[in-house]
Amino acid sequence: MQRYTYKVVEVREKLLGGKMSGDKLEKLLNDHAEDGWQLKAITSAEVKGRVGPGGVDGLLVTFERPVQ
């Protein structure tokens, strides 16, 4: 039976250039793919901002890869 490990990356909207940029998201996905991670899910979420107690619009990007 194959076992997997998971990684969740929080992406704030500002990290994607103020708007959800396809190019920057594509780079994030490709960078992780080079390390063997495969996209499992992308979820829209309120993620912690840099300052203050509130959150900002963002994404939770979940990756998986087989345990070696």
PDB file of N, CA, C and O in Angstrom:
ATOM      1  N   MET A   1       0.840  -1.182   0.000  1.00  0.00           N
ATOM      2  CA  MET A   1       0.000   0.000   0.000  1.00  0.00           C
ATOM      3  C   MET A   1       0.892   1.254   0.000  1.00  0.00           C
ATOM      4  O   MET A   1       1.801   1.375   0.821  1.00  0.00           O
ATOM      5  N   GLN A   2       0.626   2.163  -0.911  1.00  0.00           N
ATOM      6  CA  GLN A   2       1.408   3.399  -1.035  1.00  0.00           C
ATOM      7  C   GLN A   2       1.041   4.369   0.078  1.00  0.00           C
ATOM      8  O   GLN A   2      -0.137   4.570   0.372  1.00  0.00           O
ATOM      9  N   ARG A   3       2.054   4.968   0.696  1.00  0.00           N
ATOM     10  CA  ARG A   3       1.839   5.997   1.718  1.00  0.00           C
ATOM     11  C   ARG A   3       2.270   7.340   1.155  1.00  0.00           C
ATOM     12  O   ARG A   3       3.169   7.421   0.317  1.00  0.00           O
ATOM     13  N   TYR A   4       1.614   8.396   1.629  1.00  0.00           N
ATOM     14  CA  TYR A   4       1.893   9.746   1.137  1.00  0.00           C
ATOM     15  C   TYR A   4       2.207  10.688   2.287  1.00  0.00           C
ATOM     16  O   TYR A   4       1.804  10.462   3.428  1.00  0.00           O
ATOM     17  N   THR A   5       2.929  11.743   1.963  1.00  0.00           N
ATOM     18  CA  THR A   5       3.146  12.854   2.878  1.00  0.00           C
ATOM     19  C   THR A   5       2.528  14.081   2.221  1.00  0.00           C
ATOM     20  O   THR A   5       2.456  14.172   0.995  1.00  0.00           O
ATOM     21  N   TYR A   6       2.080  15.027   3.048  1.00  0.00           N
ATOM     22  CA  TYR A   6       1.361  16.186   2.535  1.00  0.00           C
ATOM     23  C   TYR A   6       2.024  17.479   2.976  1.00  0.00           C
ATOM     24  O   TYR A   6       2.686  17.537   4.012  1.00  0.00           O
ATOM     25  N   LYS A   7       1.833  18.513   2.172  1.00  0.00           N
ATOM     26  CA  LYS A   7       2.368  19.838   2.454  1.00  0.00           C
ATOM     27  C   LYS A   7       1.288  20.848   2.074  1.00  0.00           C
ATOM     28  O   LYS A   7       0.721  20.770   0.984  1.00  0.00           O
ATOM     29  N   VAL A   8       1.000  21.799   2.974  1.00  0.00           N
ATOM     30  CA  VAL A   8       0.013  22.837   2.700  1.00  0.00           C
ATOM     31  C   VAL A   8       0.735  24.183   2.693  1.00  0.00           C
ATOM     32  O   VAL A   8       1.429  24.529   3.649  1.00  0.00           O
ATOM     33  N   VAL A   9       0.566  24.935   1.613  1.00  0.00           N
ATOM     34  CA  VAL A   9       1.191  26.248   1.457  1.00  0.00           C
ATOM     35  C   VAL A   9       0.089  27.301   1.486  1.00  0.00           C
ATOM     36  O   VAL A   9      -0.868  27.235   0.714  1.00  0.00           O
ATOM     37  N   GLU A  10       0.236  28.282   2.394  1.00  0.00           N
ATOM     38  CA  GLU A  10      -0.698  29.411   2.442  1.00  0.00           C
ATOM     39  C   GLU A  10      -0.193  30.486   1.491  1.00  0.00           C
ATOM     40  O   GLU A  10       0.964  30.899   1.565  1.00  0.00           O
ATOM     41  N   VAL A  11      -1.060  30.929   0.607  1.00  0.00           N
ATOM     42  CA  VAL A  11      -0.683  31.962  -0.357  1.00  0.00           C
ATOM     43  C   VAL A  11      -1.605  33.152  -0.158  1.00  0.00           C
ATOM     44  O   VAL A  11      -2.810  33.060  -0.389  1.00  0.00           O
ATOM     45  N   ARG A  12      -1.035  34.267   0.271  1.00  0.00           N
ATOM     46  CA  ARG A  12      -1.817  35.498   0.411  1.00  0.00           C
ATOM     47  C   ARG A  12      -1.973  36.143  -0.958  1.00  0.00           C
ATOM     48  O   ARG A  12      -1.099  36.030  -1.817  1.00  0.00           O
ATOM     49  N   GLU A  13      -3.084  36.811  -1.143  1.00  0.00           N
ATOM     50  CA  GLU A  13      -3.361  37.463  -2.428  1.00  0.00           C
ATOM     51  C   GLU A  13      -2.229  38.405  -2.824  1.00  0.00           C
ATOM     52  O   GLU A  13      -1.890  38.494  -4.004  1.00  0.00           O
ATOM     53  N   LYS A  14      -1.640  39.109  -1.862  1.00  0.00           N
ATOM     54  CA  LYS A  14      -0.558  40.043  -2.166  1.00  0.00           C
ATOM     55  C   LYS A  14       0.645  39.319  -2.764  1.00  0.00           C
ATOM     56  O   LYS A  14       1.357  39.889  -3.591  1.00  0.00           O
ATOM     57  N   LEU A  15       0.880  38.080  -2.361  1.00  0.00           N
ATOM     58  CA  LEU A  15       2.001  37.322  -2.920  1.00  0.00           C
ATOM     59  C   LEU A  15       1.765  36.972  -4.385  1.00  0.00           C
ATOM     60  O   LEU A  15       2.698  36.634  -5.114  1.00  0.00           O
ATOM     61  N   LEU A  16       0.527  37.056  -4.795  1.00  0.00           N
ATOM     62  CA  LEU A  16       0.201  36.775  -6.194  1.00  0.00           C
ATOM     63  C   LEU A  16       0.035  38.060  -6.989  1.00  0.00           C
ATOM     64  O   LEU A  16      -0.564  38.056  -8.065  1.00  0.00           O
ATOM     65  N   GLY A  17       0.564  39.163  -6.464  1.00  0.00           N
ATOM     66  CA  GLY A  17       0.563  40.421  -7.207  1.00  0.00           C
ATOM     67  C   GLY A  17      -0.666  41.281  -6.997  1.00  0.00           C
ATOM     68  O   GLY A  17      -0.975  42.123  -7.840  1.00  0.00           O
ATOM     69  N   GLY A  18      -1.383  41.092  -5.883  1.00  0.00           N
ATOM     70  CA  GLY A  18      -2.560  41.915  -5.618  1.00  0.00           C
ATOM     71  C   GLY A  18      -3.819  41.307  -6.193  1.00  0.00           C
ATOM     72  O   GLY A  18      -4.905  41.488  -5.641  1.00  0.00           O
ATOM     73  N   LYS A  19      -3.691  40.597  -7.277  1.00  0.00           N
ATOM     74  CA  LYS A  19      -4.799  39.852  -7.868  1.00  0.00           C
ATOM     75  C   LYS A  19      -4.305  38.430  -8.013  1.00  0.00           C
ATOM     76  O   LYS A  19      -3.099  38.189  -8.066  1.00  0.00           O
ATOM     77  N   MET A  20      -5.211  37.503  -8.077  1.00  0.00           N
ATOM     78  CA  MET A  20      -4.805  36.113  -8.239  1.00  0.00           C
ATOM     79  C   MET A  20      -4.175  35.944  -9.621  1.00  0.00           C
ATOM     80  O   MET A  20      -4.878  35.851 -10.627  1.00  0.00           O
ATOM     81  N   SER A  21      -2.868  35.905  -9.655  1.00  0.00           N
ATOM     82  CA  SER A  21      -2.129  35.834 -10.905  1.00  0.00           C
ATOM     83  C   SER A  21      -1.879  34.378 -11.299  1.00  0.00           C
ATOM     84  O   SER A  21      -1.282  33.613 -10.542  1.00  0.00           O
ATOM     85  N   GLY A  22      -2.334  34.015 -12.468  1.00  0.00           N
ATOM     86  CA  GLY A  22      -2.114  32.661 -12.970  1.00  0.00           C
ATOM     87  C   GLY A  22      -0.645  32.348 -13.150  1.00  0.00           C
ATOM     88  O   GLY A  22      -0.211  31.229 -12.876  1.00  0.00           O
ATOM     89  N   ASP A  23       0.128  33.320 -13.606  1.00  0.00           N
ATOM     90  CA  ASP A  23       1.557  33.094 -13.835  1.00  0.00           C
ATOM     91  C   ASP A  23       2.288  32.786 -12.536  1.00  0.00           C
ATOM     92  O   ASP A  23       3.112  31.873 -12.489  1.00  0.00           O
ATOM     93  N   LYS A  24       1.992  33.545 -11.477  1.00  0.00           N
ATOM     94  CA  LYS A  24       2.681  33.326 -10.207  1.00  0.00           C
ATOM     95  C   LYS A  24       2.236  32.019  -9.551  1.00  0.00           C
ATOM     96  O   LYS A  24       3.044  31.323  -8.937  1.00  0.00           O
ATOM     97  N   LEU A  25       0.951  31.689  -9.682  1.00  0.00           N
ATOM     98  CA  LEU A  25       0.465  30.417  -9.150  1.00  0.00           C
ATOM     99  C   LEU A  25       1.098  29.256  -9.921  1.00  0.00           C
ATOM    100  O   LEU A  25       1.481  28.249  -9.326  1.00  0.00           O
ATOM    101  N   GLU A  26       1.206  29.397 -11.225  1.00  0.00           N
ATOM    102  CA  GLU A  26       1.847  28.371 -12.057  1.00  0.00           C
ATOM    103  C   GLU A  26       3.299  28.159 -11.632  1.00  0.00           C
ATOM    104  O   GLU A  26       3.762  27.021 -11.561  1.00  0.00           O
ATOM    105  N   LYS A  27       4.016  29.238 -11.349  1.00  0.00           N
ATOM    106  CA  LYS A  27       5.401  29.122 -10.901  1.00  0.00           C
ATOM    107  C   LYS A  27       5.482  28.375  -9.569  1.00  0.00           C
ATOM    108  O   LYS A  27       6.344  27.515  -9.387  1.00  0.00           O
ATOM    109  N   LEU A  28       4.579  28.705  -8.638  1.00  0.00           N
ATOM    110  CA  LEU A  28       4.535  28.011  -7.350  1.00  0.00           C
ATOM    111  C   LEU A  28       4.332  26.508  -7.556  1.00  0.00           C
ATOM    112  O   LEU A  28       5.022  25.691  -6.946  1.00  0.00           O
ATOM    113  N   LEU A  29       3.388  26.157  -8.411  1.00  0.00           N
ATOM    114  CA  LEU A  29       3.098  24.734  -8.678  1.00  0.00           C
ATOM    115  C   LEU A  29       4.298  24.044  -9.312  1.00  0.00           C
ATOM    116  O   LEU A  29       4.661  22.938  -8.914  1.00  0.00           O
ATOM    117  N   ASN A  30       4.917  24.691 -10.297  1.00  0.00           N
ATOM    118  CA  ASN A  30       6.068  24.092 -10.976  1.00  0.00           C
ATOM    119  C   ASN A  30       7.277  23.967 -10.055  1.00  0.00           C
ATOM    120  O   ASN A  30       8.011  22.981 -10.128  1.00  0.00           O
ATOM    121  N   ASP A  31       7.492  24.962  -9.184  1.00  0.00           N
ATOM    122  CA  ASP A  31       8.601  24.887  -8.224  1.00  0.00           C
ATOM    123  C   ASP A  31       8.451  23.677  -7.306  1.00  0.00           C
ATOM    124  O   ASP A  31       9.423  22.972  -7.035  1.00  0.00           O
ATOM    125  N   HIS A  32       7.235  23.442  -6.831  1.00  0.00           N
ATOM    126  CA  HIS A  32       7.007  22.291  -5.950  1.00  0.00           C
ATOM    127  C   HIS A  32       7.062  20.975  -6.731  1.00  0.00           C
ATOM    128  O   HIS A  32       7.516  19.959  -6.205  1.00  0.00           O
ATOM    129  N   ALA A  33       6.605  20.991  -7.971  1.00  0.00           N
ATOM    130  CA  ALA A  33       6.658  19.779  -8.799  1.00  0.00           C
ATOM    131  C   ALA A  33       8.100  19.334  -9.019  1.00  0.00           C
ATOM    132  O   ALA A  33       8.376  18.136  -9.079  1.00  0.00           O
ATOM    133  N   GLU A  34       9.020  20.288  -9.139  1.00  0.00           N
ATOM    134  CA  GLU A  34      10.434  19.947  -9.311  1.00  0.00           C
ATOM    135  C   GLU A  34      10.978  19.172  -8.116  1.00  0.00           C
ATOM    136  O   GLU A  34      11.930  18.401  -8.246  1.00  0.00           O
ATOM    137  N   ASP A  35      10.360  19.385  -6.938  1.00  0.00           N
ATOM    138  CA  ASP A  35      10.776  18.677  -5.732  1.00  0.00           C
ATOM    139  C   ASP A  35       9.956  17.407  -5.498  1.00  0.00           C
ATOM    140  O   ASP A  35      10.046  16.794  -4.435  1.00  0.00           O
ATOM    141  N   GLY A  36       9.157  17.015  -6.492  1.00  0.00           N
ATOM    142  CA  GLY A  36       8.404  15.772  -6.394  1.00  0.00           C
ATOM    143  C   GLY A  36       7.004  15.902  -5.823  1.00  0.00           C
ATOM    144  O   GLY A  36       6.322  14.896  -5.627  1.00  0.00           O
ATOM    145  N   TRP A  37       6.561  17.132  -5.551  1.00  0.00           N
ATOM    146  CA  TRP A  37       5.224  17.339  -5.001  1.00  0.00           C
ATOM    147  C   TRP A  37       4.191  17.383  -6.124  1.00  0.00           C
ATOM    148  O   TRP A  37       4.443  17.960  -7.182  1.00  0.00           O
ATOM    149  N   GLN A  38       3.038  16.778  -5.895  1.00  0.00           N
ATOM    150  CA  GLN A  38       1.933  16.782  -6.854  1.00  0.00           C
ATOM    151  C   GLN A  38       0.769  17.540  -6.231  1.00  0.00           C
ATOM    152  O   GLN A  38       0.450  17.338  -5.059  1.00  0.00           O
ATOM    153  N   LEU A  39       0.131  18.414  -7.013  1.00  0.00           N
ATOM    154  CA  LEU A  39      -1.008  19.175  -6.527  1.00  0.00           C
ATOM    155  C   LEU A  39      -2.137  18.235  -6.133  1.00  0.00           C
ATOM    156  O   LEU A  39      -2.512  17.347  -6.898  1.00  0.00           O
ATOM    157  N   LYS A  40      -2.677  18.436  -4.931  1.00  0.00           N
ATOM    158  CA  LYS A  40      -3.812  17.641  -4.451  1.00  0.00           C
ATOM    159  C   LYS A  40      -5.087  18.478  -4.467  1.00  0.00           C
ATOM    160  O   LYS A  40      -6.144  18.007  -4.887  1.00  0.00           O
ATOM    161  N   ALA A  41      -4.977  19.753  -3.995  1.00  0.00           N
ATOM    162  CA  ALA A  41      -6.166  20.609  -3.927  1.00  0.00           C
ATOM    163  C   ALA A  41      -5.755  22.078  -3.795  1.00  0.00           C
ATOM    164  O   ALA A  41      -4.687  22.401  -3.276  1.00  0.00           O
ATOM    165  N   ILE A  42      -6.632  22.951  -4.279  1.00  0.00           N
ATOM    166  CA  ILE A  42      -6.495  24.395  -4.046  1.00  0.00           C
ATOM    167  C   ILE A  42      -7.815  24.847  -3.438  1.00  0.00           C
ATOM    168  O   ILE A  42      -8.887  24.618  -3.998  1.00  0.00           O
ATOM    169  N   THR A  43      -7.714  25.498  -2.268  1.00  0.00           N
ATOM    170  CA  THR A  43      -8.900  25.933  -1.548  1.00  0.00           C
ATOM    171  C   THR A  43      -8.815  27.431  -1.277  1.00  0.00           C
ATOM    172  O   THR A  43      -7.801  27.923  -0.780  1.00  0.00           O
ATOM    173  N   SER A  44      -9.881  28.150  -1.604  1.00  0.00           N
ATOM    174  CA  SER A  44      -9.948  29.568  -1.281  1.00  0.00           C
ATOM    175  C   SER A  44     -10.181  29.685   0.218  1.00  0.00           C
ATOM    176  O   SER A  44     -11.027  28.988   0.778  1.00  0.00           O
ATOM    177  N   ALA A  45      -9.418  30.576   0.871  1.00  0.00           N
ATOM    178  CA  ALA A  45      -9.523  30.693   2.319  1.00  0.00           C
ATOM    179  C   ALA A  45      -9.079  32.070   2.765  1.00  0.00           C
ATOM    180  O   ALA A  45      -8.445  32.815   2.018  1.00  0.00           O
ATOM    181  N   GLU A  46      -9.426  32.390   4.001  1.00  0.00           N
ATOM    182  CA  GLU A  46      -8.906  33.592   4.631  1.00  0.00           C
ATOM    183  C   GLU A  46      -7.642  33.162   5.362  1.00  0.00           C
ATOM    184  O   GLU A  46      -7.699  32.341   6.277  1.00  0.00           O
ATOM    185  N   VAL A  47      -6.513  33.711   4.964  1.00  0.00           N
ATOM    186  CA  VAL A  47      -5.238  33.330   5.583  1.00  0.00           C
ATOM    187  C   VAL A  47      -4.693  34.505   6.371  1.00  0.00           C
ATOM    188  O   VAL A  47      -5.039  35.656   6.107  1.00  0.00           O
ATOM    189  N   LYS A  48      -3.847  34.211   7.331  1.00  0.00           N
ATOM    190  CA  LYS A  48      -3.302  35.249   8.204  1.00  0.00           C
ATOM    191  C   LYS A  48      -2.500  36.251   7.398  1.00  0.00           C
ATOM    192  O   LYS A  48      -1.647  35.883   6.590  1.00  0.00           O
ATOM    193  N   GLY A  49      -2.788  37.536   7.633  1.00  0.00           N
ATOM    194  CA  GLY A  49      -2.044  38.610   6.985  1.00  0.00           C
ATOM    195  C   GLY A  49      -0.732  38.870   7.703  1.00  0.00           C
ATOM    196  O   GLY A  49      -0.454  38.264   8.738  1.00  0.00           O
ATOM    197  N   ARG A  50       0.066  39.761   7.165  1.00  0.00           N
ATOM    198  CA  ARG A  50       1.369  40.087   7.758  1.00  0.00           C
ATOM    199  C   ARG A  50       1.225  40.897   9.040  1.00  0.00           C
ATOM    200  O   ARG A  50       2.007  40.715   9.973  1.00  0.00           O
ATOM    201  N   VAL A  51       0.238  41.787   9.102  1.00  0.00           N
ATOM    202  CA  VAL A  51       0.056  42.616  10.284  1.00  0.00           C
ATOM    203  C   VAL A  51      -1.397  42.564  10.733  1.00  0.00           C
ATOM    204  O   VAL A  51      -2.301  42.366   9.921  1.00  0.00           O
ATOM    205  N   GLY A  52      -1.610  42.739  12.008  1.00  0.00           N
ATOM    206  CA  GLY A  52      -2.969  42.770  12.540  1.00  0.00           C
ATOM    207  C   GLY A  52      -3.554  41.391  12.734  1.00  0.00           C
ATOM    208  O   GLY A  52      -3.019  40.394  12.250  1.00  0.00           O
ATOM    209  N   PRO A  53      -4.666  41.351  13.454  1.00  0.00           N
ATOM    210  CA  PRO A  53      -5.281  40.072  13.801  1.00  0.00           C
ATOM    211  C   PRO A  53      -6.140  39.469  12.686  1.00  0.00           C
ATOM    212  O   PRO A  53      -6.427  38.272  12.720  1.00  0.00           O
ATOM    213  N   GLY A  54      -6.553  40.264  11.706  1.00  0.00           N
ATOM    214  CA  GLY A  54      -7.463  39.779  10.671  1.00  0.00           C
ATOM    215  C   GLY A  54      -6.768  38.978   9.595  1.00  0.00           C
ATOM    216  O   GLY A  54      -5.539  38.940   9.522  1.00  0.00           O
ATOM    217  N   GLY A  55      -7.561  38.343   8.767  1.00  0.00           N
ATOM    218  CA  GLY A  55      -7.029  37.576   7.655  1.00  0.00           C
ATOM    219  C   GLY A  55      -7.220  38.319   6.348  1.00  0.00           C
ATOM    220  O   GLY A  55      -7.900  39.344   6.296  1.00  0.00           O
ATOM    221  N   VAL A  56      -6.621  37.799   5.308  1.00  0.00           N
ATOM    222  CA  VAL A  56      -6.766  38.355   3.965  1.00  0.00           C
ATOM    223  C   VAL A  56      -7.163  37.220   3.026  1.00  0.00           C
ATOM    224  O   VAL A  56      -6.982  36.044   3.341  1.00  0.00           O
ATOM    225  N   ASP A  57      -7.705  37.592   1.870  1.00  0.00           N
ATOM    226  CA  ASP A  57      -8.060  36.577   0.888  1.00  0.00           C
ATOM    227  C   ASP A  57      -6.810  35.843   0.436  1.00  0.00           C
ATOM    228  O   ASP A  57      -5.754  36.447   0.246  1.00  0.00           O
ATOM    229  N   GLY A  58      -6.936  34.568   0.270  1.00  0.00           N
ATOM    230  CA  GLY A  58      -5.797  33.791  -0.176  1.00  0.00           C
ATOM    231  C   GLY A  58      -6.198  32.388  -0.561  1.00  0.00           C
ATOM    232  O   GLY A  58      -7.377  32.075  -0.728  1.00  0.00           O
ATOM    233  N   LEU A  59      -5.195  31.559  -0.695  1.00  0.00           N
ATOM    234  CA  LEU A  59      -5.391  30.164  -1.091  1.00  0.00           C
ATOM    235  C   LEU A  59      -4.628  29.244  -0.157  1.00  0.00           C
ATOM    236  O   LEU A  59      -3.569  29.603   0.358  1.00  0.00           O
ATOM    237  N   LEU A  60      -5.168  28.071   0.054  1.00  0.00           N
ATOM    238  CA  LEU A  60      -4.432  26.976   0.669  1.00  0.00           C
ATOM    239  C   LEU A  60      -4.160  25.995  -0.464  1.00  0.00           C
ATOM    240  O   LEU A  60      -5.086  25.442  -1.057  1.00  0.00           O
ATOM    241  N   VAL A  61      -2.884  25.787  -0.756  1.00  0.00           N
ATOM    242  CA  VAL A  61      -2.495  24.895  -1.845  1.00  0.00           C
ATOM    243  C   VAL A  61      -1.924  23.633  -1.202  1.00  0.00           C
ATOM    244  O   VAL A  61      -0.913  23.688  -0.502  1.00  0.00           O
ATOM    245  N   THR A  62      -2.579  22.497  -1.444  1.00  0.00           N
ATOM    246  CA  THR A  62      -2.185  21.236  -0.825  1.00  0.00           C
ATOM    247  C   THR A  62      -1.481  20.351  -1.846  1.00  0.00           C
ATOM    248  O   THR A  62      -1.981  20.117  -2.946  1.00  0.00           O
ATOM    249  N   PHE A  63      -0.296  19.862  -1.446  1.00  0.00           N
ATOM    250  CA  PHE A  63       0.503  18.972  -2.288  1.00  0.00           C
ATOM    251  C   PHE A  63       0.654  17.633  -1.602  1.00  0.00           C
ATOM    252  O   PHE A  63       0.536  17.533  -0.381  1.00  0.00           O
ATOM    253  N   GLU A  64       0.918  16.594  -2.397  1.00  0.00           N
ATOM    254  CA  GLU A  64       1.225  15.286  -1.842  1.00  0.00           C
ATOM    255  C   GLU A  64       2.368  14.667  -2.648  1.00  0.00           C
ATOM    256  O   GLU A  64       2.581  14.995  -3.815  1.00  0.00           O
ATOM    257  N   ARG A  65       3.097  13.763  -1.989  1.00  0.00           N
ATOM    258  CA  ARG A  65       4.081  12.962  -2.693  1.00  0.00           C
ATOM    259  C   ARG A  65       4.262  11.659  -1.926  1.00  0.00           C
ATOM    260  O   ARG A  65       4.056  11.612  -0.713  1.00  0.00           O
ATOM    261  N   PRO A  66       4.644  10.612  -2.629  1.00  0.00           N
ATOM    262  CA  PRO A  66       4.826   9.332  -1.973  1.00  0.00           C
ATOM    263  C   PRO A  66       5.937   9.398  -0.929  1.00  0.00           C
ATOM    264  O   PRO A  66       6.944  10.078  -1.124  1.00  0.00           O
ATOM    265  N   VAL A  67       5.744   8.686   0.181  1.00  0.00           N
ATOM    266  CA  VAL A  67       6.791   8.565   1.194  1.00  0.00           C
ATOM    267  C   VAL A  67       7.877   7.698   0.621  1.00  0.00           C
ATOM    268  O   VAL A  67       7.600   6.652   0.034  1.00  0.00           O
ATOM    269  N   GLN A  68       9.124   8.126   0.787  1.00  0.00           N
ATOM    270  CA  GLN A  68      10.245   7.386   0.201  1.00  0.00           C
ATOM    271  C   GLN A  68      10.903   6.494   1.209  1.00  0.00           C
ATOM    272  O   GLN A  68      11.866   5.799   0.884  1.00  0.00           O
TER     273      GLN A  68
END
